[in-house]
């Protein structure tokens, strides 16, 4: 998940009108108070944003000009919308059998984890053109981008998939790095959400089935983060803001706040975020003072008419 924290002022000064940023008075959205809890349709920064029926979302990433992107488990399409108005449309069409899980916006690229298709992908953020797609197998679940590489987790194979980013942003060939050290893969979903330190030298991975959090080197060496006995079972998307790591626990309908210690070797649970609008949230990203979580609704049988939403916090 994306780690750049935009100033609260930016969230009050951007608006989308036909794809063009326009000024909004700072008084329109006070940085110290959330706007009214209404759906899209008139209120700036709506509390609940509707996605297309039957979309089956999983990953969310925020981007420039207060945009957001959500990937589909149903066909691999990617939806782009406005956090300001709540309106949007499919940006990248899907294909039968396609899937997109985790997403991250970095620079002029949109990086995508291909979930059950076992693919590592990156798109041009402006045109939606596919820049690279590599078949790696397993279940490619999430992605984080540093200055030199994009790192993708695999929930079924104990590896990291590394997409190098060279001079001028040139994308290299994907290489696979074994996960060694403390992490032990078992039945079910293993490595899931992934984050990185500001310098990109340390990664963090949550293991869904065990509830453990791991500190990981770019070469794949893992060590357990001491959480003082706390468990993060059903851990899904991760988001780091400063020293706070937000861990989405999907079927628990909660986002846990973990204060990270020195070197990310320890962590302490300092809070839990819940919301009556949660319905199995899977991933979270930030824009200004707000967090945005997407509801995957895994407990609901998906149909073409099933509704899905993005929820603003607070």
Secondary structure, 3 states (H helix, E strand, C coil): CCCCCCCHHHHHHCCEECCEECCCCHHHCCCCCCCCCCECCCCCCCCEEECCCCCCEEEEEEEHHHEEEEEECCCCCEEEEECCCCCEEEEECCCCCCCCCCEEEECCEEEEECECCCEEEEEECCCCCEEEEEECCCCEEEEEECCCEEEEEECCCCEEEEEEECHHHCEEEEEEEECEECCCCCCCCCEEEEEECCCCCEEEEEECCCCEEEEEECCCEEEECECCCCCCCCEEEEEEECCEEEEEEHHHCEEEEEEECHHHCEEEEEEEECCCCCCCEEEEEEECCEEEEEECCCCCCCCCCCCCEEEEEC
